[in-house]
Amino acid sequence: MNIVKAQLSIISMPLKKPFSTHLGIVKEREAIIIELWDREGEIGYGETVAFSSPWYTEETVKTAYHMQKDFILPVLLKKTFAHPDEFSREFSHLRGNEMAKSGIETALWDLYAKKRGKSLATLLGGTRKVVRAGAVVATQDLKRALTEIEKFCDQGFERIKLKISPANDLEWIRNIRREVPDVPLMADANSAYTLADVDRLRALDEFDLLMIEQPLGPTDLVEHAILQKQITTPICLDESITNVHDAKSAIQLGSCQIMNIKVGRVGGLTNAKQIHDLCMENKLQVWCGGMIEFGISKAHNLALASLPGFTLPGDLSPSTHYWEEDIIDPPIEMDKGKITVPSLPGMGFSVNEQRLEEVCRHKEIITTI
Ligand SMILES: [Mg+2]
């Protein structure tokens, strides 16, 4: 693959309803859409999932744009890649900035799959034709949470994830279990606790949660291992796993029983697949995490989640879950809690150029000249 031109577009779209965690509220979602052209005019699409502010990871839309424009694309435009796996090796000297890297790496994967006439899922080694969808409840109001859970269950979602913190954990989960005792329920704390909260976290054991995600610090592995020995609810790591080495360390230390794999957080599809393979070898379950993303990233997630180790429902939802109108065509749909893995070449969806133009705030073309 020889990339001759790249376009970076910053888009912005309001969510249908605010997404609220103890770290802040997302009402409007920005993202960077990446288009890579090869000599024959074929285009690969990627999406950078960093948020506007650094509440989830240290990256933002602005830092990712800077990395892509000033450090990644100038090198990429001078190189020839035989396979997208070469990307993460080529840019390993560029520390961190996984979401910036992932936005471009996933575009290379899309282009590579299109050139081969194969679906992304097929090239990654996917074995599933459909994946199981899961919804996230992110609100600070218990009544609203209960209403949403009921609605998501009616829509067919196969798992509910509740964003928790010490302000909305035990009482909320007790209420939810009273109303919907059998719903497959998990909690995501986004690092709202410390080891001093071990009694509070142990009290969650009686509610039969599928898992508790990232209870402790966002870079921690050691304290999660200590906590896991004191609670029966399986710990799932999200923020703490940013590369294959983190995943290896977490397995060796016993920091978690489950991993949430997010393509953006780990620098792209190649690294995501490696973490998946490592977890399978070590008998850890994995699922595909979401970033309140648009259709391009969602399509990449569907391809990844078709791999055999993705045994748990992910943060996978239809296009209309967050957006009035997505940027891909056709939109992603869910049927009775299942989403079909795209089978067309590349990511399997077209980009809706008119919609992309409507929500574009800034764009720039970068070429070799
Ligand atoms: Mg999480």
Boltz pocket constraint, residues with backbone or C-beta under 6 A from the ligand:
constraints:
  - pocket:
      binder: B
      contacts: [[A, 188], [A, 190], [A, 213], [A, 214], [A, 238], [A, 239], [A, 260]]
      max_distance: 6.0
